[in-house]
Amino acid sequence: MADPQEDDRPVVDGTRATPQELRAEVERLTEDRRQEVDELRDDIGATVHELAGRLDVPSRAKARLRAVPPAAWAGAAGAAAGATGLVVLLRSRRNASARRPKRRR
């Protein structure tokens, strides 16, 4: 059995209040506690929802891709095509020079 003098438990001696007043006080405390628990549940639920959203990498990546304007995609495609063309040109020149016989000086 718990010690009635613990800090988290109120001490009720019953000499200053009627039984009806004590019941009303218990009900009020109980309602306050319920409200506190409900608010805490809402806070925890919101936190869990936010963390789940942060950890859902695939959906975040898709959302960021949807946020890119079409003009940026066109520019990126042009840059990719230019880079690919440059790589092809450099490789073909290197391959062509490797096939040529070297001149003697």
C-alpha positions in Angstrom: 0.0 0.0 0.0 1.3 3.5 -0.9 2.3 5.9 1.7 -0.4 8.7 2.0 2.4 11.3 2.5 3.9 10.9 -1.0 4.3 14.1 -2.9 2.2 13.1 -5.8 -0.8 12.1 -3.8 -3.0 14.6 -2.0 -3.7 14.2 1.7 -7.5 14.3 2.4 -8.4 14.3 6.1 -12.1 15.0 5.5 -12.4 17.5 8.4 -12.6 20.6 6.3 -15.0 19.5 3.6 -18.3 17.6 3.3 -18.5 14.3 1.5 -20.2 16.1 -1.4 -17.4 18.7 -1.6 -14.8 16.0 -1.6 -16.6 14.1 -4.4 -16.8 17.3 -6.4 -13.1 17.9 -5.9 -12.2 14.4 -6.9 -14.4 14.7 -10.0 -12.8 18.1 -10.9 -9.3 16.6 -10.5 -10.3 13.6 -12.5 -11.7 15.8 -15.3 -8.6 18.0 -15.3 -6.5 14.9 -15.5 -8.6 13.5 -18.4 -8.2 16.7 -20.2 -4.5 16.8 -19.6 -4.2 13.2 -20.9 -6.3 14.0 -24.0 -4.0 17.0 -24.8 -1.0 14.9 -24.3 -2.4 12.2 -26.7 -3.0 14.9 -29.3 0.5 16.2 -28.9 2.0 12.8 -29.2 -0.1 12.0 -32.2 1.0 15.1 -34.0 4.6 14.4 -33.2 4.3 10.8 -34.5 2.6 12.0 -37.6 5.4 14.6 -38.2 8.1 12.1 -37.6 6.5 9.6 -40.0 6.3 12.3 -42.7 10.0 13.1 -42.2 11.0 9.4 -42.4 9.0 8.7 -45.5 11.8 9.5 -48.0 10.1 8.2 -51.2 7.1 10.4 -50.8 9.2 13.4 -49.9 11.3 12.9 -53.0 8.3 12.6 -55.2 6.9 15.8 -53.7 10.1 17.7 -54.4 10.1 16.4 -58.0 6.6 17.6 -58.5 7.6 21.1 -57.2 10.2 21.5 -59.9 8.9 23.7 -62.7 8.8 22.2 -66.3 11.3 24.8 -67.5 13.9 23.5 -65.1 13.3 20.0 -66.5 13.9 21.3 -70.0 17.1 23.0 -68.9 18.3 19.9 -67.1 17.5 17.7 -70.1 19.5 20.1 -72.3 22.4 20.1 -69.9 22.4 16.3 -69.7 22.3 16.0 -73.5 25.2 18.5 -73.8 27.2 16.6 -71.3 26.5 13.3 -73.0 27.5 14.8 -76.3 30.8 16.1 -74.9 31.6 12.7 -73.4 30.9 10.9 -76.7 33.0 13.5 -78.6 36.0 13.1 -76.2 35.8 9.3 -76.3 35.6 9.2 -80.0 38.7 11.5 -80.4 40.6 9.4 -77.9 39.7 6.2 -79.6 40.6 7.7 -83.0 44.0 8.8 -81.7 44.7 5.4 -80.2 44.0 3.7 -83.6 46.3 6.0 -85.6 49.9 4.9 -85.8 52.3 7.1 -84.0 54.7 9.2 -86.1 58.4 8.9 -85.5 60.3 12.0 -85.0 
